[in-house]
């Protein structure tokens, strides 16, 4: 029985690996020397430009530690891509903002990435009923919740 669980875990990892390989193969981006996680963070901030985005949001969404997020954001700040702006209510809290010159440069890339992700999700879910996807999503959510209880 345990062997079966390990097999399912391996299948989940393989699915994530195939998804990542297809993504990196299909998305040739011109961000230059930015890492994949930095690209995703920039796109996340662009996607949420009508909301306040903070370092804690980046940590939560990308499942990275405080120190990893801090180092990455400092690097983006040093390159002039983002800035951290204190909030009105609490100067210790800093909003993450894409610098205007870069916002225009990254917007078309963000649109391309968004289209690619939609296309990949359609391909991955092809032939799967809405009911089966709903069950799959509920099971994944429960698995995540189960694992979070031990953290």
C-alpha positions in Angstrom: 0.0 0.0 0.0 2.8 2.5 0.9 4.4 1.7 -2.4 1.3 3.0 -4.2 1.4 6.3 -2.3 5.0 6.8 -3.3 4.0 6.1 -6.9 1.3 8.8 -6.7 3.8 11.2 -5.2 6.2 10.5 -8.0 3.5 11.1 -10.6 2.7 14.5 -9.1 6.4 15.4 -9.2 6.6 14.2 -12.8 3.6 16.2 -13.8 5.2 19.3 -12.3 8.5 18.6 -14.0 6.8 18.1 -17.4 4.8 21.3 -16.9 8.0 23.2 -16.0 9.9 21.7 -19.0 7.2 22.7 -21.5 6.9 26.1 -20.0 10.7 26.8 -20.2 10.8 25.3 -23.7 7.9 27.3 -25.0 8.6 30.6 -23.3 11.8 32.1 -24.6 11.9 35.4 -22.8 14.0 38.4 -23.1 14.4 39.3 -19.4 18.2 39.0 -19.8 20.0 37.8 -16.7 16.9 37.3 -14.5 16.2 33.9 -12.9 12.9 32.1 -13.6 11.7 33.0 -10.1 12.5 36.6 -10.6 10.6 36.6 -13.8 7.6 35.0 -12.1 7.8 37.6 -9.2 7.8 40.5 -11.7 4.9 39.0 -13.5 3.0 38.5 -10.2 3.5 42.2 -9.3 2.4 43.3 -12.7 -0.7 41.1 -12.5 -1.6 42.6 -9.1 -0.7 46.2 -10.0 -4.1 47.4 -8.7 -3.3 45.9 -5.3 -0.6 46.4 -2.7 2.0 43.6 -3.0 4.5 43.0 -0.1 7.4 40.7 0.5 5.2 38.5 2.6 2.9 38.0 -0.4 5.9 36.9 -2.5 6.9 34.5 0.3 3.4 33.0 0.5 2.7 32.7 -3.2 6.0 31.3 -4.2 6.6 29.2 -1.1 10.0 30.7 -0.4 11.7 31.7 2.9 11.9 35.3 4.1 15.7 35.4 3.5 15.3 34.0 -0.1 12.6 36.6 -0.9 14.6 39.4 0.7 17.8 38.5 -1.3 15.8 38.2 -4.6 14.0 41.5 -4.1 17.2 43.3 -3.1 18.7 42.0 -6.4 15.7 43.3 -8.4 15.9 46.6 -6.5 19.6 46.9 -7.3 18.9 46.4 -11.0 16.3 49.2 -10.8 13.4 46.9 -11.7 11.4 47.3 -8.5 11.3 49.7 -5.7 10.0 49.3 -2.1 7.7 52.1 -1.0 6.7 52.6 2.6 2.9 52.5 3.2 1.1 55.5 4.6 0.1 53.7 7.9 3.3 51.8 8.7 6.7 52.9 7.4 8.1 49.4 8.2 5.7 47.9 5.6 7.0 48.3 2.0 4.9 47.9 -1.1 6.7 46.3 -4.1 6.3 48.4 -7.2 7.7 47.9 -10.7 9.7 50.9 -12.0 7.8 52.7 -14.8 10.4 52.2 -17.5 10.4 48.5 -16.8 6.6 48.2 -16.5 6.3 49.2 -20.2 9.0 46.8 -21.2 7.6 43.8 -19.2 3.9 44.3 -20.1 4.1 42.6 -23.5 6.1 39.7 -22.0 3.6 39.4 -19.2 0.8 39.1 -21.8 2.8 36.5 -23.7 3.3 34.5 -20.5 -0.4 34.8 -19.6 -1.4 33.4 -23.0 1.2 30.5 -22.7 -0.1 29.6 -19.2 -3.7 29.6 -20.4 -2.8 27.4 -23.5 -0.8 25.0 -21.3 -3.6 24.7 -18.8 -6.1 24.0 -21.6 -3.8 21.3 -23.1 -3.2 19.7 -19.7 -6.9 19.5 -18.9 -8.0 18.4 -22.4 -10.5 15.6 -22.2 -11.1 15.9 -18.4 -14.6 16.8 -17.4 -15.4 19.8 -15.2 -16.6 17.4 -12.5 -13.3 15.5 -12.5 -11.3 18.7 -12.4 -13.4 19.9 -9.4 -12.7 16.6 -7.6 -9.0 16.9 -8.5 -8.8 20.5 -7.2 -10.5 19.5 -4.0 -8.2 16.6 -3.4 -5.1 18.8 -4.1 -6.3 21.5 -1.7 -6.9 18.9 1.0 -3.4 17.4 0.4 -1.9 20.9 0.7 -3.9 21.5 3.9 -2.8 18.2 5.3 0.9 19.0 4.7 0.6 22.6 6.1 -0.7 21.2 9.4 2.8 19.7 10.0 4.6 23.0 9.4 
